[in-house]
Amino acid sequence: MSIRSMFKHVVLLMVLSGLSACEKTPAPKALPATPDAIRAEIESSEAPLTLVHAWATWCAPCREEFPELLKTYAEYRDQGLKLILVSADEPDDLASVEVFLTEQGSPIGSLVATELSQKFIETLSPKWAGSLPASFFYADGKRVAEWEGKRTFEEYKEVIETHLTNKE
């Protein structure tokens, strides 16, 4: 077998293995969720620290911040961070949410709030004005930090390291 022929076989195997790897990674799903279902998801978390992030595909600051959020999750998930995404997109627009998550390379799906009401806001925090993006940190089911507005990896890191260190 010539070197050129071997090279073609190696390249073909690399392409095929890449395709099979892609096929094994399911696309992130968007699932409608009531405020009660969102609350249950938060309360059922057994992670030392849970970050609930409210966002929407139509929100420019949310879209800009999303890579920082995913970087944060990638950095801290093995140390006990759980990320719960909650989209404020229309519940009948699940496909757009899934497309955005896939484009961003999100390893997780997102809940999509079925109602954007006072009950939804109070599910995450009675202090929340409802602006997006917004992040809420929970430890043992209790909110330990929160903020509204776009943040950087460094800002997430500071809060996460403070609360994960306190858990050890």
KESELO-80040 format. One record per residue (C-alpha): residue number from 1; x, y, z. Coordinates in steps of 0.1 Angstrom, whole numbers, plus 5000, padded with zeros to 4 digits. Layout:
<r><nr>NUM</nr><east>X</east><north>Y</north><up>Z</up></r>
...
***
This chain:
<r><nr>1</nr><east>5000</east><north>5000</north><up>5000</up></r>
<r><nr>2</nr><east>5014</east><north>5034</north><up>4991</up></r>
<r><nr>3</nr><east>5019</east><north>5062</north><up>5015</up></r>
<r><nr>4</nr><east>4992</east><north>5082</north><up>4996</up></r>
<r><nr>5</nr><east>4967</east><north>5054</north><up>4999</up></r>
<r><nr>6</nr><east>4975</east><north>5049</north><up>5037</up></r>
<r><nr>7</nr><east>4970</east><north>5087</north><up>5042</up></r>
<r><nr>8</nr><east>4936</east><north>5086</north><up>5025</up></r>
<r><nr>9</nr><east>4926</east><north>5057</north><up>5048</up></r>
<r><nr>10</nr><east>4938</east><north>5075</north><up>5079</up></r>
<r><nr>11</nr><east>4919</east><north>5107</north><up>5068</up></r>
<r><nr>12</nr><east>4888</east><north>5087</north><up>5061</up></r>
<r><nr>13</nr><east>4889</east><north>5070</north><up>5095</up></r>
<r><nr>14</nr><east>4894</east><north>5103</north><up>5112</up></r>
<r><nr>15</nr><east>4864</east><north>5118</north><up>5094</up></r>
<r><nr>16</nr><east>4842</east><north>5088</north><up>5102</up></r>
<r><nr>17</nr><east>4853</east><north>5087</north><up>5138</up></r>
<r><nr>18</nr><east>4845</east><north>5124</north><up>5140</up></r>
<r><nr>19</nr><east>4810</east><north>5118</north><up>5126</up></r>
<r><nr>20</nr><east>4803</east><north>5090</north><up>5150</up></r>
<r><nr>21</nr><east>4814</east><north>5112</north><up>5179</up></r>
<r><nr>22</nr><east>4790</east><north>5139</north><up>5167</up></r>
<r><nr>23</nr><east>4762</east><north>5114</north><up>5164</up></r>
<r><nr>24</nr><east>4767</east><north>5102</north><up>5200</up></r>
<r><nr>25</nr><east>4763</east><north>5137</north><up>5214</up></r>
<r><nr>26</nr><east>4726</east><north>5145</north><up>5215</up></r>
<r><nr>27</nr><east>4715</east><north>5180</north><up>5207</up></r>
<r><nr>28</nr><east>4705</east><north>5200</north><up>5238</up></r>
<r><nr>29</nr><east>4667</east><north>5200</north><up>5243</up></r>
<r><nr>30</nr><east>4644</east><north>5228</north><up>5253</up></r>
<r><nr>31</nr><east>4616</east><north>5217</north><up>5276</up></r>
<r><nr>32</nr><east>4586</east><north>5238</north><up>5287</up></r>
<r><nr>33</nr><east>4585</east><north>5242</north><up>5325</up></r>
<r><nr>34</nr><east>4560</east><north>5259</north><up>5349</up></r>
<r><nr>35</nr><east>4573</east><north>5279</north><up>5378</up></r>
<r><nr>36</nr><east>4565</east><north>5249</north><up>5401</up></r>
<r><nr>37</nr><east>4586</east><north>5226</north><up>5378</up></r>
<r><nr>38</nr><east>4615</east><north>5251</north><up>5378</up></r>
<r><nr>39</nr><east>4613</east><north>5253</north><up>5416</up></r>
<r><nr>40</nr><east>4613</east><north>5215</north><up>5418</up></r>
<r><nr>41</nr><east>4644</east><north>5213</north><up>5396</up></r>
<r><nr>42</nr><east>4662</east><north>5237</north><up>5419</up></r>
<r><nr>43</nr><east>4652</east><north>5219</north><up>5450</up></r>
<r><nr>44</nr><east>4661</east><north>5185</north><up>5437</up></r>
<r><nr>45</nr><east>4696</east><north>5195</north><up>5429</up></r>
<r><nr>46</nr><east>4721</east><north>5176</north><up>5451</up></r>
<r><nr>47</nr><east>4751</east><north>5196</north><up>5438</up></r>
<r><nr>48</nr><east>4771</east><north>5217</north><up>5463</up></r>
<r><nr>49</nr><east>4762</east><north>5248</north><up>5442</up></r>
<r><nr>50</nr><east>4735</east><north>5253</north><up>5416</up></r>
<r><nr>51</nr><east>4735</east><north>5282</north><up>5392</up></r>
<r><nr>52</nr><east>4702</east><north>5290</north><up>5377</up></r>
<r><nr>53</nr><east>4705</east><north>5313</north><up>5347</up></r>
<r><nr>54</nr><east>4676</east><north>5331</north><up>5332</up></r>
<r><nr>55</nr><east>4681</east><north>5341</north><up>5295</up></r>
<r><nr>56</nr><east>4664</east><north>5344</north><up>5261</up></r>
<r><nr>57</nr><east>4675</east><north>5340</north><up>5225</up></r>
<r><nr>58</nr><east>4662</east><north>5375</north><up>5217</up></r>
<r><nr>59</nr><east>4682</east><north>5391</north><up>5245</up></r>
<r><nr>60</nr><east>4714</east><north>5406</north><up>5231</up></r>
<r><nr>61</nr><east>4733</east><north>5407</north><up>5264</up></r>
<r><nr>62</nr><east>4722</east><north>5371</north><up>5270</up></r>
<r><nr>63</nr><east>4736</east><north>5360</north><up>5237</up></r>
<r><nr>64</nr><east>4769</east><north>5379</north><up>5243</up></r>
<r><nr>65</nr><east>4773</east><north>5364</north><up>5278</up></r>
<r><nr>66</nr><east>4765</east><north>5328</north><up>5269</up></r>
<r><nr>67</nr><east>4801</east><north>5318</north><up>5260</up></r>
<r><nr>68</nr><east>4812</east><north>5331</north><up>5294</up></r>
<r><nr>69</nr><east>4785</east><north>5311</north><up>5311</up></r>
<r><nr>70</nr><east>4794</east><north>5279</north><up>5293</up></r>
<r><nr>71</nr><east>4831</east><north>5285</north><up>5300</up></r>
<r><nr>72</nr><east>4822</east><north>5288</north><up>5337</up></r>
<r><nr>73</nr><east>4802</east><north>5256</north><up>5337</up></r>
<r><nr>74</nr><east>4830</east><north>5237</north><up>5319</up></r>
<r><nr>75</nr><east>4855</east><north>5250</north><up>5345</up></r>
<r><nr>76</nr><east>4834</east><north>5241</north><up>5376</up></r>
<r><nr>77</nr><east>4810</east><north>5213</north><up>5368</up></r>
<r><nr>78</nr><east>4835</east><north>5187</north><up>5380</up></r>
<r><nr>79</nr><east>4839</east><north>5206</north><up>5412</up></r>
<r><nr>80</nr><east>4802</east><north>5204</north><up>5420</up></r>
<r><nr>81</nr><east>4785</east><north>5232</north><up>5400</up></r>
<r><nr>82</nr><east>4752</east><north>5223</north><up>5384</up></r>
<r><nr>83</nr><east>4738</east><north>5247</north><up>5358</up></r>
<r><nr>84</nr><east>4701</east><north>5250</north><up>5351</up></r>
<r><nr>85</nr><east>4692</east><north>5272</north><up>5322</up></r>
<r><nr>86</nr><east>4658</east><north>5288</north><up>5321</up></r>
<r><nr>87</nr><east>4648</east><north>5305</north><up>5289</up></r>
<r><nr>88</nr><east>4623</east><north>5334</north><up>5288</up></r>
<r><nr>89</nr><east>4615</east><north>5326</north><up>5251</up></r>
<r><nr>90</nr><east>4579</east><north>5318</north><up>5241</up></r>
<r><nr>91</nr><east>4570</east><north>5282</north><up>5251</up></r>
<r><nr>92</nr><east>4560</east><north>5275</north><up>5215</up></r>
<r><nr>93</nr><east>4595</east><north>5286</north><up>5202</up></r>
<r><nr>94</nr><east>4614</east><north>5256</north><up>5216</up></r>
<r><nr>95</nr><east>4631</east><north>5250</north><up>5182</up></r>
<r><nr>96</nr><east>4648</east><north>5284</north><up>5183</up></r>
<r><nr>97</nr><east>4661</east><north>5277</north><up>5218</up></r>
<r><nr>98</nr><east>4675</east><north>5243</north><up>5207</up></r>
<r><nr>99</nr><east>4692</east><north>5258</north><up>5177</up></r>
<r><nr>100</nr><east>4708</east><north>5285</north><up>5198</up></r>
<r><nr>101</nr><east>4720</east><north>5260</north><up>5224</up></r>
<r><nr>102</nr><east>4734</east><north>5238</north><up>5196</up></r>
<r><nr>103</nr><east>4752</east><north>5267</north><up>5179</up></r>
<r><nr>104</nr><east>4768</east><north>5276</north><up>5213</up></r>
<r><nr>105</nr><east>4779</east><north>5241</north><up>5219</up></r>
<r><nr>106</nr><east>4759</east><north>5238</north><up>5251</up></r>
<r><nr>107</nr><east>4763</east><north>5204</north><up>5268</up></r>
<r><nr>108</nr><east>4730</east><north>5209</north><up>5285</up></r>
<r><nr>109</nr><east>4694</east><north>5218</north><up>5275</up></r>
<r><nr>110</nr><east>4672</east><north>5245</north><up>5288</up></r>
<r><nr>111</nr><east>4639</east><north>5248</north><up>5305</up></r>
<r><nr>112</nr><east>4616</east><north>5273</north><up>5289</up></r>
<r><nr>113</nr><east>4593</east><north>5292</north><up>5312</up></r>
<r><nr>114</nr><east>4556</east><north>5286</north><up>5304</up></r>
<r><nr>115</nr><east>4546</east><north>5318</north><up>5321</up></r>
<r><nr>116</nr><east>4565</east><north>5350</north><up>5326</up></r>
<r><nr>117</nr><east>4546</east><north>5361</north><up>5357</up></r>
<r><nr>118</nr><east>4552</east><north>5373</north><up>5392</up></r>
<r><nr>119</nr><east>4551</east><north>5337</north><up>5403</up></r>
<r><nr>120</nr><east>4579</east><north>5329</north><up>5378</up></r>
<r><nr>121</nr><east>4600</east><north>5359</north><up>5391</up></r>
<r><nr>122</nr><east>4594</east><north>5349</north><up>5428</up></r>
<r><nr>123</nr><east>4603</east><north>5313</north><up>5420</up></r>
<r><nr>124</nr><east>4639</east><north>5325</north><up>5413</up></r>
<r><nr>125</nr><east>4639</east><north>5356</north><up>5437</up></r>
<r><nr>126</nr><east>4615</east><north>5381</north><up>5451</up></r>
<r><nr>127</nr><east>4642</east><north>5407</north><up>5446</up></r>
<r><nr>128</nr><east>4645</east><north>5400</north><up>5409</up></r>
<r><nr>129</nr><east>4631</east><north>5428</north><up>5387</up></r>
<r><nr>130</nr><east>4627</east><north>5404</north><up>5358</up></r>
<r><nr>131</nr><east>4655</east><north>5418</north><up>5336</up></r>
<r><nr>132</nr><east>4677</east><north>5395</north><up>5315</up></r>
<r><nr>133</nr><east>4701</east><north>5379</north><up>5318</up></r>
<r><nr>134</nr><east>4699</east><north>5370</north><up>5355</up></r>
<r><nr>135</nr><east>4718</east><north>5345</north><up>5376</up></r>
<r><nr>136</nr><east>4708</east><north>5329</north><up>5409</up></r>
<r><nr>137</nr><east>4731</east><north>5307</north><up>5430</up></r>
<r><nr>138</nr><east>4717</east><north>5281</north><up>5453</up></r>
<r><nr>139</nr><east>4734</east><north>5260</north><up>5480</up></r>
<r><nr>140</nr><east>4713</east><north>5234</north><up>5499</up></r>
<r><nr>141</nr><east>4682</east><north>5248</north><up>5482</up></r>
<r><nr>142</nr><east>4688</east><north>5283</north><up>5496</up></r>
<r><nr>143</nr><east>4697</east><north>5313</north><up>5474</up></r>
<r><nr>144</nr><east>4732</east><north>5325</north><up>5483</up></r>
<r><nr>145</nr><east>4738</east><north>5350</north><up>5456</up></r>
<r><nr>146</nr><east>4721</east><north>5366</north><up>5426</up></r>
<r><nr>147</nr><east>4725</east><north>5393</north><up>5401</up></r>
<r><nr>148</nr><east>4709</east><north>5408</north><up>5370</up></r>
<r><nr>149</nr><east>4728</east><north>5418</north><up>5339</up></r>
<r><nr>150</nr><east>4757</east><north>5404</north><up>5318</up></r>
<r><nr>151</nr><east>4787</east><north>5391</north><up>5337</up></r>
<r><nr>152</nr><east>4822</east><north>5378</north><up>5328</up></r>
<r><nr>153</nr><east>4839</east><north>5345</north><up>5336</up></r>
<r><nr>154</nr><east>4859</east><north>5362</north><up>5363</up></r>
<r><nr>155</nr><east>4827</east><north>5375</north><up>5381</up></r>
<r><nr>156</nr><east>4812</east><north>5340</north><up>5380</up></r>
<r><nr>157</nr><east>4845</east><north>5325</north><up>5392</up></r>
<r><nr>158</nr><east>4846</east><north>5348</north><up>5422</up></r>
<r><nr>159</nr><east>4811</east><north>5339</north><up>5434</up></r>
<r><nr>160</nr><east>4815</east><north>5302</north><up>5426</up></r>
<r><nr>161</nr><east>4848</east><north>5298</north><up>5443</up></r>
<r><nr>162</nr><east>4835</east><north>5316</north><up>5474</up></r>
<r><nr>163</nr><east>4806</east><north>5292</north><up>5477</up></r>
<r><nr>164</nr><east>4823</east><north>5260</north><up>5467</up></r>
<r><nr>165</nr><east>4851</east><north>5267</north><up>5491</up></r>
<r><nr>166</nr><east>4826</east><north>5273</north><up>5519</up></r>
<r><nr>167</nr><east>4811</east><north>5239</north><up>5512</up></r>
<r><nr>168</nr><east>4843</east><north>5219</north><up>5518</up></r>
***
